Amino acid sequence: MGDAKARIVLTKTGADTKTYYIDSGDDRIMALNHTEQEWSQVAQCVLQDTSGTIEALDFGGYKAVVSWGYGANYSACAPLWCIAQKSDSRATSIITGLSLAGTFNLMNEDRASVAYTPDSSNTDTVKTILKALVEATLAPYNHCKAYTATFDVSTGIIDTFMPKDSFRVYLNDRRLAKIKQLMQHVGYKCRVENDGEVHFFIPTTSGATYDYEYNDAVTGHNFFEKGVRKRVVIPGYFVVSSHPDHEAPYKGWTGTAQDTDYDGYPDELKIRDYKYFRVTDNTQCTNIATNLLLHKQLDAEKGHGFTIMNCGQEVFDYVKITDSKVGAGDTRTGNIGYINRKYLATGRPEDFSMEFRFGSVAPGQYLGTMPPATTGISTAALALGQMSLWDAINAIFSGDPELGWAGLISILPAFDDRIQEAKDEILQMEPDAGIPSGGIDSWQLPKGNQAYIADIDFTSVDQDTISWTEGNVSFAGGGIQAIDSGSLDLTTVHYLYCIWGNSTLQSSTTYSDAIGADRVLVAVASKASTAAQKAYVLNPHTDSILINTDKVMDGLVTELKIAADAVTATKIAVAGLDGTTGNVAANHIVANMLQTNCVTAIKINAGAVTTEKLDAGAVTAAKINVATLEAISANVGTLTSGTINGVTIYAGAGDVIIDTNGIRFNGEMAVFGDSNGVLRGVIYGSTGGNLIISSSADINLIPTGGDVYITGNLGFSAAGKALIPNDGRLRIPVGANRFD
């Protein structure tokens, strides 16, 4: 191979360093295929091991540095790590293959251990978060390997844009995917360089100053083949704006960016992409849209070349290809997105060569990308080209099996890597895309997406004040957030919510503030419409539901909805019922408003109905339907039937008394009339102590079966006369005084 050089240095702490070459020293390298892209660095190395010494070694976990060069000079590439080792033993030799992966490939395997959900007050810039991701200081990835983040330049939106709650990390998110997501916001690119650090820089994308030039008419950086390709940028139009639910100062901003050829596209290819961010002005929107478009433009492959080895070429270098065969010289400029260096032990110059492409490279023929043609190249030329598989197979069956097997071993893992890269790109093209086939558990969701119970009791203090006790918000994923007691003065409708990691219950008059990955709604409260009412509070997770008349629908409460005895005198506040006196206004409740039998004795509290509560004449005899009246003072009208027992009846202003002792007349008389109502006589007591019987006719003492006895003196007035009974006998008692 002349001056062509390649080597691989394998190191591991506590183990011997191993160095293998292609044609000097321990020249065991039979095939070496090394690919560098924006987000991937991989290599396949096939070592000749006839003595079996390599097979006995375990290179798992070794750091590998691949270097390419000419003469005495080597140019080292970014470090790789050995992730697989495979040995094949044949009749005359042993071949050992090493699979190597770079920093970004390993970052793609790092998974978040917890969620990271900043809120709208977070002040971390894109640069701050990128540095934390790379150096493993961001909480979800602090268990991962820490690398060094180096910002070769630091200017523009990377230092000013704060993603806030538009950037999230969820459980098991890949670390590399999060870096990719943030990089879309800024006009930066990043790559791992040979110092092992992740370098962030602004690539040169235009002008006449190139990192390298390739020209088929000159020596040096000549090329064997080139391909030119024009590709539509899809999407070619980006719109960045603030979310409609954002509040000032993050509301109402928008900005756009479009590819220069977009207006000339047919309608079918005018594809647009829309993004929401928490932005602070239109300029920030435009800058983000421009950067999103820039990444798409850089990724749109414009051409490729197959050339002799350029040991110093790096991803994102700005290069120019000149083809003298096309007229005065066709040129193509662009940024390197793919480099594949390869060596195959054939001794031919083209087997120590390099393929490069502008823009990002899709696996195989993904989206129409074709590799450089292999016409005119030996059958063992391109280790990753599509024809290389057949080349290796042909070598196996055409007399060079060792070389063929070496080529085949170096090819197959590369195809497998490409397939895996395609799968990863599909899943990681948009943040958090793809759901595991078995679904996800509650604990894998952010707190704002989990089911929860808020065990917090509220009290309505007055018209515009509420308070609450200590409590807990328990999530389905197993987390519990303690909440401190507190109170709140209300001005309108308030939304009370819990933020994970904060024991203070939050409040806002904007509902969207209570919605987010790190927060859940606990209660809704509102100020009462009048001072006579208390505030309304609703916590749907407990029985802490405090309503007032503002929240009761007209006609909602009917007689059928009220349990028996539910409304008692103590629960009826009469103050303000007529707005002035505190009593029910006159004629507000009339008879036709009361259902038959709706008011019974058991529904009226003792003493609840007093004389002053009854209108004059309101209670009449027709309204009283009872067998017994007790302890009443009323004009009961006419008693037509029934019995009066065990009572004292007063008449004549109390001068006539009927009780268990009889009938007593005080200064009054008993008046007697006939059946026609004609007065016939009276009996009364005189003030002189005499009982007077007076009649307008005769006074007859007529016994119905016995005698009439007069005890005491019987006197006759001068005008009176004594009559003898029908039997003719007058019986006068005998004694000291006897009258004839």
C-alpha positions in Angstrom: 0.0 0.0 0.0 3.0 2.3 -0.1 2.7 5.3 2.2 -0.9 4.5 3.2 -1.2 4.0 6.9 -3.9 2.8 9.3 -3.9 1.6 12.8 -6.1 0.8 15.8 -5.0 1.3 19.4 -7.0 -0.6 22.0 -6.7 0.5 25.7 -8.4 -0.4 28.9 -7.5 0.6 32.5 -5.6 -2.3 34.1 -5.0 -4.1 30.8 -2.3 -4.1 28.3 -2.5 -1.7 25.3 -2.8 -3.4 22.0 -1.9 -1.7 18.7 -2.5 -3.2 15.2 -1.5 -1.9 11.8 -2.2 -2.6 8.1 1.3 -3.1 6.8 3.9 -2.5 9.5 4.6 -3.7 13.1 1.8 -6.0 14.2 0.1 -5.8 10.9 -2.9 -7.9 11.6 -5.6 -5.6 10.1 -7.2 -7.3 7.1 -10.2 -5.0 6.8 -11.1 -1.7 8.4 -14.4 0.1 7.8 -14.9 3.3 9.6 -18.1 5.5 9.3 -18.7 8.9 10.8 -22.0 10.8 10.6 -23.6 13.6 12.6 -25.0 11.3 15.2 -23.0 8.2 14.8 -19.4 6.9 14.7 -19.0 3.2 14.1 -16.2 0.9 12.8 -15.7 -2.7 11.9 -12.2 -4.1 12.2 -11.2 -7.6 11.0 -7.9 -9.0 12.4 -5.9 -11.9 11.1 -5.3 -14.3 14.0 -3.5 -17.3 12.7 -1.7 -17.8 16.0 -4.9 -17.6 18.0 -3.5 -14.9 20.4 -6.3 -12.4 19.7 -9.1 -14.9 20.1 -7.8 -15.6 23.6 -8.2 -11.9 24.5 -11.5 -10.2 25.5 -11.7 -6.7 24.0 -15.1 -5.9 25.4 -15.1 -2.4 26.9 -11.8 -1.4 25.4 -11.4 2.1 24.1 -10.4 2.1 20.4 -8.8 4.9 18.5 -8.7 4.5 14.8 -6.0 6.6 12.9 -5.5 7.1 9.2 -2.4 8.5 7.6 0.4 8.6 5.0 4.0 8.2 5.6 5.0 8.8 9.1 1.9 10.9 10.0 -1.3 9.7 11.5 -4.6 11.6 12.0 -6.6 10.2 14.9 -10.4 10.0 14.7 -12.9 10.3 17.6 -12.6 7.5 20.1 -14.7 4.4 19.9 -15.5 1.5 22.2 -15.5 -2.2 21.5 -19.0 -3.5 22.0 -18.7 -6.9 20.3 -16.0 -9.4 19.3 -16.4 -12.4 17.0 -13.9 -15.1 15.9 -14.2 -17.5 13.0 -11.7 -20.4 12.8 -11.0 -22.1 9.5 -8.6 -24.7 8.2 -5.6 -22.4 7.9 -6.5 -19.3 9.9 -8.5 -17.6 12.5 -10.3 -14.3 11.8 -11.5 -12.0 14.7 -13.9 -9.1 14.0 -14.3 -6.2 16.4 -17.5 -4.0 16.4 -16.8 -0.5 17.6 -19.2 2.3 18.6 -18.7 6.0 19.3 -19.9 8.5 21.9 -23.2 9.4 20.3 -24.0 5.7 19.7 -23.5 5.1 23.4 -25.5 8.2 24.4 -28.4 6.8 22.3 -28.5 3.9 24.8 -28.6 6.1 27.9 -32.1 6.3 29.3 -33.7 8.8 31.7 -34.2 7.5 35.2 -36.7 10.1 36.2 -38.7 12.8 34.5 -37.6 16.4 34.0 -40.5 18.8 33.7 -39.6 22.5 34.0 -42.4 25.0 34.3 -43.0 28.4 32.7 -40.7 30.1 35.2 -37.6 28.0 34.3 -34.7 30.2 33.1 -32.3 27.6 31.7 -31.1 28.4 28.2 -30.6 25.9 25.4 -26.8 26.0 26.1 -27.3 25.3 29.8 -29.5 22.3 29.1 -27.2 20.9 26.4 -24.2 21.2 28.7 -26.1 19.4 31.5 -27.2 16.6 29.1 -23.7 16.0 27.8 -22.0 16.3 31.2 -24.6 14.2 32.9 -25.7 16.8 35.5 -29.3 16.9 34.4 -31.2 14.8 36.9 -32.6 12.2 34.5 -29.1 11.3 33.3 -26.9 11.9 36.3 -26.3 8.1 36.4 -24.8 8.1 32.9 -21.2 8.6 31.7 -20.2 12.3 31.8 -18.5 13.7 28.7 -17.1 17.2 28.2 -19.2 19.8 26.3 -17.1 22.4 24.5 -18.7 25.4 22.9 -16.3 26.6 20.2 -18.4 29.7 19.8 -21.3 30.9 22.0 -23.5 33.5 20.4 -27.1 34.0 19.3 -30.2 32.1 20.3 -28.3 29.3 22.0 -27.5 31.8 24.8 -30.9 33.5 25.0 -33.7 31.1 24.2 -35.2 29.4 27.3 -37.3 26.4 26.2 -39.1 26.4 29.7 -42.0 23.9 29.7 -41.8 23.2 25.9 -38.9 20.9 26.7 -39.6 17.7 28.6 -37.7 14.6 29.6 -39.8 11.5 30.4 -38.8 8.2 32.0 -36.7 6.1 29.6 -36.2 8.9 27.1 -32.9 8.5 25.2 -30.2 11.1 26.1 -29.2 11.5 22.5 -32.8 12.2 21.4 -33.0 15.0 23.9 -29.8 16.6 22.5 -31.1 16.3 19.0 -34.4 17.9 20.0 -32.6 21.0 21.5 -30.2 21.3 18.6 -33.1 21.9 16.3 -33.7 25.2 18.0 -30.3 26.7 17.3 -28.1 27.2 14.2 -25.4 25.0 15.7 -24.1 21.5 14.9 -22.1 19.2 17.1 -19.6 16.4 16.7 -17.3 14.3 18.8 -13.7 15.1 17.9 -10.4 13.2 18.5 -10.0 14.8 22.0 -13.2 12.9 23.0 -15.1 16.1 23.7 -18.5 17.0 22.2 -17.9 20.2 20.3 -20.7 22.7 19.5 -20.1 25.1 16.6 -21.7 27.1 13.8 -20.8 25.4 10.5 -19.8 27.4 7.4 -22.5 26.9 4.8 -21.6 29.4 2.1 -18.8 31.5 0.7 -15.6 30.7 -1.2 -13.5 29.6 1.7 -13.5 25.8 2.0 -12.2 23.3 4.4 -11.2 21.0 1.5 -11.5 21.0 -2.3 -11.7 18.0 -4.6 -10.7 18.3 -8.2 -10.3 15.4 -10.7 -7.8 17.5 -12.8 -5.2 17.8 -10.0 -3.3 15.5 -7.8 -3.7 15.6 -4.0 -7.4 15.5 -3.3 -8.5 13.9 -6.5 -11.6 11.8 -6.7 -12.5 8.6 -8.5 -16.2 9.2 -8.8 -18.7 11.8 -7.9 -22.5 12.1 -7.9 -24.6 15.2 -8.1 -28.1 15.3 -6.8 -30.8 17.9 -6.4 -33.2 17.2 -3.6 -36.4 19.0 -2.5 -36.2 20.2 1.1 -39.2 18.7 2.9 -40.6 20.4 4.8 -39.5 23.6 3.2 -41.6 26.0 5.4 -41.6 26.4 9.1 -44.0 28.3 11.3 -43.0 28.9 15.0 -45.5 30.6 17.4 -46.5 30.8 21.0 -49.2 28.4 22.2 -52.7 29.9 22.2 -53.1 29.1 25.9 -49.9 30.9 26.9 -50.2 34.1 28.9 -48.3 37.3 28.5 -45.4 37.8 27.9 -45.4 34.5 26.0 -48.5 35.1 24.0 -49.3 36.3 20.5 -45.8 35.8 18.9 -45.1 34.1 15.5 -42.4 33.8 12.9 -41.7 31.9 9.7 -38.8 30.6 7.5 -38.9 29.0 4.0 -36.5 27.5 1.6 -35.5 29.7 -1.3 -37.0 27.2 -3.8 -40.3 26.7 -1.8 -42.4 29.1 -3.9 -41.5 27.2 -7.0 -42.5 23.8 -5.7 -45.8 22.3 -6.9 -48.6 22.3 -4.4 -48.0 18.6 -3.6 -44.5 19.4 -2.3 -45.3 22.6 -0.4 -45.1 20.9 3.0 -45.1 23.0 6.1 -44.2 22.2 9.7 -45.8 24.0 12.7 -44.2 24.3 16.2 -45.3 25.8 19.5 -42.7 27.2 21.9 -42.8 29.5 24.9 -41.2 32.5 23.1 -40.9 36.1 24.0 -41.1 38.0 20.7 -41.5 37.6 16.9 -37.8 37.7 16.3 -37.2 34.7 18.5 -39.9 32.8 16.6 -38.2 33.7 13.3 -34.8 32.7 14.5 -36.1 29.3 15.7 -37.9 28.7 12.4 -34.8 29.6 10.5 -32.7 27.2 12.5 -35.3 24.4 12.0 -35.1 25.0 8.3 -31.3 25.2 8.3 -31.1 21.6 9.7 -33.4 20.4 7.0 -31.4 22.1 4.3 -28.1 20.7 5.6 -29.6 17.3 5.8 -30.8 17.4 2.2 -28.1 15.5 0.4 -26.8 17.4 -2.7 -24.0 15.1 -3.9 -21.4 12.5 -3.0 -17.9 11.5 -3.9 -15.5 8.5 -3.9 -12.0 9.6 -3.5 -8.5 8.8 -2.2 -8.1 8.9 1.6 -8.4 12.3 3.2 -7.3 11.6 6.7 -8.3 15.0 8.1 -11.8 15.2 6.8 -14.5 15.8 9.4 -18.3 15.8 9.5 -19.7 19.3 8.6 -16.6 20.5 6.9 -17.5 22.9 4.0 -16.1 21.4 0.8 -16.1 21.9 -3.0 -15.9 19.3 -5.8 -14.8 20.4 -9.3 -15.4 18.0 -12.2 -13.3 19.1 -15.2 -15.0 16.7 -17.5 -18.3 18.6 -17.5 -17.8 21.7 -19.7 -15.7 24.4 -18.1 -15.8 22.4 -14.8 -18.9 21.5 -12.8 -18.7 22.4 -9.2 -20.7 21.3 -6.2 -20.4 22.7 -2.7 -21.9 21.5 0.6 -21.3 20.3 4.1 -20.1 16.8 4.8 -22.7 14.7 6.5 -21.2 11.3 6.0 -17.7 9.9 5.8 -16.8 6.3 5.2 -13.1 5.3 5.2 -12.2 1.8 4.3 -9.2 -0.5 3.9 -9.2 -3.9 2.4 -6.0 -5.9 2.2 -5.9 -6.3 -1.6 -2.9 -4.0 -2.3 -5.0 -1.9 -4.7 -5.0 1.9 -4.2 -8.8 2.1 -4.4 -9.1 -0.2 -1.4 -7.6 2.5 0.8 -10.1 5.2 0.0 -13.0 7.3 1.3 -16.6 8.0 0.4 -18.2 11.2 1.5 -21.7 12.7 1.1 -23.2 16.1 1.5 -26.1 16.3 3.9 -27.3 13.5 6.1 -27.3 9.9 4.7 -30.2 7.6 4.9 -29.5 3.9 5.2 -29.3 2.0 1.9 -31.6 3.6 -0.6 -33.8 5.3 2.0 -35.7 8.2 0.4 -34.0 7.7 -2.9 -30.4 8.2 -1.8 -28.0 6.1 -4.0 -24.4 5.3 -3.2 -21.6 6.1 -5.7 -21.6 3.7 -8.6 -19.0 0.9 -8.5 -18.4 0.8 -12.3 -14.6 0.5 -12.9 -13.8 -0.4 -9.3 -12.5 -3.8 -8.4 -14.9 -6.4 -7.0 -13.4 -6.0 -3.5 -13.6 -2.2 -3.4 -16.4 -0.8 -1.3 -16.8 -2.5 2.1 -20.2 -0.9 2.7 -21.3 -0.5 -1.0 -24.2 -2.7 -2.1 -21.9 -4.5 -4.6 -19.4 -5.3 -1.8 -21.6 -8.2 -0.6 -21.3 -9.9 -4.0 -17.6 -9.0 -4.2 -16.9 -10.8 -0.9 -18.9 -13.8 -1.9 -17.1 -14.0 -5.3 -13.8 -13.8 -3.5 -14.7 -16.8 -1.3 -15.5 -19.0 -4.3 -12.8 -17.7 -6.6 -9.7 -18.7 -4.8 -9.2 -16.0 -2.2 -11.5 -17.2 0.7 -9.6 -15.5 3.5 -10.0 -12.1 1.9 -13.6 -12.9 1.0 -14.5 -13.9 4.6 -12.7 -10.8 5.9 -14.7 -8.6 3.6 -18.0 -10.4 4.5 -17.4 -10.1 8.2 -16.8 -6.3 7.8 -19.9 -5.9 5.6 -22.7 -7.7 7.5 -22.4 -5.8 10.8 -22.4 -2.5 8.9 -25.7 -3.4 7.2 -27.1 -4.4 10.6 -25.9 -1.0 12.0 -27.6 0.8 9.1 -30.9 -1.0 9.8 -30.7 -0.2 13.5 -29.9 3.4 12.7 -33.0 3.6 10.4 -35.2 2.2 13.2 -33.7 4.7 15.7 -34.2 7.6 13.4 -37.9 6.7 12.9 -38.4 6.5 16.6 -36.4 9.6 17.5 -37.3 11.8 14.5 -39.8 13.5 16.8 -39.4 13.8 20.5 -40.9 10.9 22.5 -42.3 9.2 19.4 -43.4 5.6 19.7 -45.1 3.7 22.5 -43.7 0.3 23.6 -45.7 -2.6 22.2 -46.7 -3.7 25.7 -48.1 -0.3 26.6 -46.9 1.9 29.4 -47.5 1.9 33.2 -48.7 4.8 35.2 -45.3 5.4 36.8 -43.9 6.0 33.3 -46.2 8.9 32.7 -45.5 12.5 34.0 -47.5 13.4 37.1 -49.9 15.6 35.1 -51.0 12.6 33.1 -51.5 10.2 36.0 -54.7 9.4 37.8 -54.7 11.0 41.3 -56.7 11.7 44.5 -56.5 15.0 46.3 -57.3 14.3 50.0 -57.7 18.0 51.1 -60.6 19.4 53.1 -61.8 22.9 52.3 -63.8 25.4 54.4 -65.8 28.3 53.1 -65.1 31.1 55.6 -67.2 33.9 54.2 -68.1 35.5 50.9 -64.6 35.8 49.5 -62.4 33.6 51.8 -61.7 29.9 51.8 -59.2 27.8 53.8 -57.9 24.2 53.7 -56.3 21.7 55.9 -53.1 19.8 55.4 -53.5 16.9 53.0 -51.9 14.7 50.3 -52.2 14.3 46.6 -51.7 10.7 45.7 -50.8 9.6 42.2 -51.5 6.3 40.5 -47.8 5.8 39.8 -47.1 5.7 43.5 -45.9 9.3 44.3 -47.5 11.3 47.1 -47.2 15.1 47.3 -47.9 16.6 50.8 -49.8 19.9 50.8 -49.6 22.5 53.5 -52.7 24.1 55.1 -53.5 27.6 53.9 -56.2 30.1 52.9 -57.1 32.3 49.9 -58.9 35.6 49.4 -61.1 35.2 46.3 -61.7 37.8 43.6 -63.5 35.7 41.0 -63.2 32.1 39.9 -59.9 30.5 41.1 -58.2 27.2 40.1 -56.3 25.6 42.9 -53.6 23.1 41.8 -50.7 21.1 43.0 -47.2 21.2 41.5 -45.1 18.1 42.0 -42.3 18.8 44.4 -44.0 21.9 45.9 -46.0 21.6 49.1 -47.7 25.0 48.6 -51.2 24.7 47.0 -51.1 27.1 44.0 -53.9 29.3 42.7 -54.6 31.1 39.5 -57.6 32.7 37.7 -56.4 31.1 34.4 -57.4 27.5 34.0 -54.4 26.6 31.7 -52.0 27.4 34.6 -53.4 24.3 36.4 -52.6 22.0 33.5 -49.2 20.6 32.8 -46.9 17.6 33.0 -45.9 18.4 36.6 -49.3 19.7 38.0 -52.9 18.6 38.7 -56.1 20.4 39.5 -57.2 20.1 43.1 -60.2 22.4 43.5 -62.2 25.2 42.0 -63.5 28.1 44.1 -65.4 31.3 43.4 -66.5 34.3 45.4 -70.1 34.5 46.4 -72.4 37.0 44.7 -73.5 38.6 48.0 -72.1 39.0 51.5 -75.1 37.0 52.8 -73.6 33.9 51.2 -70.3 32.0 51.6 -67.8 31.2 48.8 -68.3 28.2 46.6 -65.6 25.5 46.8 -65.5 22.2 44.9 -62.9 19.4 45.5 -64.3 16.5 43.4 -61.9 14.0 45.1 -63.6 14.2 48.6 -66.9 15.2 50.1 -65.5 18.7 50.5 -68.1 20.2 48.2 -69.4 23.5 49.5 -72.1 25.1 47.4 -74.2 28.3 47.7 -77.3 29.5 46.0 -75.2 30.9 43.1 -74.5 27.3 42.0 -78.0 25.8 42.6 -80.0 25.6 39.3 -83.6 27.0 39.3 -86.1 24.3 40.1 -83.4 21.8 41.1 -84.8 21.3 44.7 -88.3 19.9 44.8 -90.4 18.4 47.6 -89.5 14.9 46.4 -85.7 15.7 46.6 -86.0 16.6 50.4 -85.8 13.8 52.9 -88.5 13.7 55.6 -87.6 16.0 58.6 -84.6 17.3 56.6 -85.8 20.9 56.9 -86.3 21.9 60.6 -86.9 25.2 62.2 -83.3 25.7 63.1 -82.3 25.3 59.4 -84.7 28.0 58.2 -83.2 31.5 58.5 -86.1 34.0 58.2 -83.9 37.1 58.1 -84.3 38.9 54.8 -87.1 36.8 53.5 -89.1 40.0 52.6 -86.1 42.2 52.5 -87.1 44.4 55.4 -88.7 42.8 58.5 -87.1 39.4 58.6 -90.4 37.6 58.4 -92.3 36.0 55.5 -94.0 38.8 53.7 -97.8 39.0 54.1 -99.7 36.7 51.7 -96.4 35.1 50.5 -97.6 31.7 51.6 -101.3 31.1 51.0 -103.5 28.1 51.2 -103.3 27.0 47.6 -99.5 26.8 48.0 -99.8 24.0 50.5 -100.5 20.5 49.3 -103.3 18.6 51.1 -102.0 17.1 54.3 -98.5 18.4 53.7 -98.5 20.2 57.1 -99.3 17.8 59.9 -98.8 17.9 63.6 -95.5 16.1 63.5 -94.1 18.6 61.0 -94.8 21.6 63.3 -92.4 22.2 66.2 -93.9 22.8 69.6 -94.6 26.5 70.1 -93.8 27.2 66.4 -97.4 28.5 65.7 -98.4 31.3 68.1 -101.3 33.8 68.0 -99.2 36.5 66.4 -98.3 34.1 63.6 -102.1 33.7 62.7 -104.1 36.2 60.8 -107.4 37.2 62.4 -110.0 34.7 61.3 -107.4 32.5 59.8 -108.3 29.5 61.9 -112.1 28.8 61.8 -114.2 25.9 63.0 -114.1 24.5 59.4 -110.3 24.4 59.6 -110.3 22.3 62.8 -111.0 18.6 62.4 -110.0 16.9 65.7 -111.6 14.7 68.4 -110.2 16.6 71.3 -109.1 20.2 71.9 -106.7 20.8 74.8 -105.3 24.0 76.3 -106.8 26.3 73.7 -107.9 29.9 73.8 -110.1 30.6 70.9 -113.5 31.3 69.6 -114.4 27.9 68.4 -117.8 28.8 67.1 -120.6 26.2 67.4 -120.0 22.8 68.9 -122.4 20.5 67.2 -121.3 17.2 68.7 -118.7 15.5 70.9 -118.0 15.5 74.5 -116.2 18.0 76.7 -114.4 16.2 79.5 -112.3 17.2 82.5 -112.4 21.0 81.8 -113.5 24.2 83.5 -115.8 26.3 81.4 -116.1 30.0 82.1 -118.9 32.2 80.9 -120.2 35.7 81.6 -116.8 37.2 82.0 -116.0 34.4 84.5 -119.2 34.8 86.7 -120.5 31.5 85.5 -118.3 28.5 86.1 -118.8 24.9 85.1 -116.4 22.4 86.6 -116.3 19.2 88.5 -118.0 20.9 91.5 -121.1 21.9 89.5 -122.4 25.1 88.0 -121.7 28.3 89.9 -123.4 31.7 89.3 -121.7 34.7 90.8 -124.1 37.7 90.6 -125.9 36.0 87.7 -129.0 33.9 87.4 -130.2 30.7 85.8 -132.8 31.6 83.3 -135.5 29.1 82.3 -137.7 29.2 79.3 -140.3 26.9 77.7 -139.8 24.9 74.5 -140.9 27.9 72.6 -138.2 30.1 74.1 -140.7 32.0 76.3 -139.1 33.1 79.6 -140.8 31.2 82.5 -138.6 31.9 85.5 -135.2 32.5 87.0 -133.2 31.3 90.0 -130.6 33.5 91.5 -128.9 34.3 94.8 -129.6 37.7 96.4 -127.1 39.8 98.1 -129.1 39.2 101.3 -128.2 35.6 101.2 -131.5 34.3 99.9 -132.1 32.0 97.0 -134.7 33.6 94.9 -137.0 31.5 92.6 -139.1 33.8 90.5 -141.6 33.0 87.8 -144.1 34.9 85.8 -146.6 32.0 86.6 -146.9 29.4 89.3 -144.0 27.7 90.8 -144.8 24.0 91.1 -142.8 21.4 93.0 -143.9 18.2 91.4 -142.1 15.0 92.4 -142.3 12.2 89.9 -142.2 9.5 92.4 -141.5 10.7 95.9 -142.3 13.5 98.3 -141.2 17.1 98.5 -139.5 17.9 101.7 -138.8 21.4 102.9 -136.2 21.6 105.7 -136.2 24.8 107.5 -138.7 27.5 107.7 -141.3 27.9 105.0 -142.7 31.4 104.9 -145.5 32.9 102.9 -145.8 36.5 101.9 -148.9 38.4 102.7 -150.0 38.1 99.1 -149.1 34.5 98.9 -151.2 31.4 99.4 -150.5 27.8 100.4 -151.9 25.1 98.2 -152.7 21.6 99.4 -151.5 18.7 97.2 -154.0 16.6 95.4 -154.1 14.0 98.1 -155.4 16.6 100.5 -152.6 16.3 102.9 -150.2 18.9 104.1 -147.4 17.5 106.0 -145.6 19.9 108.3 -142.6 18.7 110.2 -143.0 18.5 114.0 -140.6 20.2 116.2 -140.3 23.2 118.5 -142.2 25.4 116.1 -145.2 24.0 114.4 -147.6 25.9 112.2 -151.2 25.3 111.4 
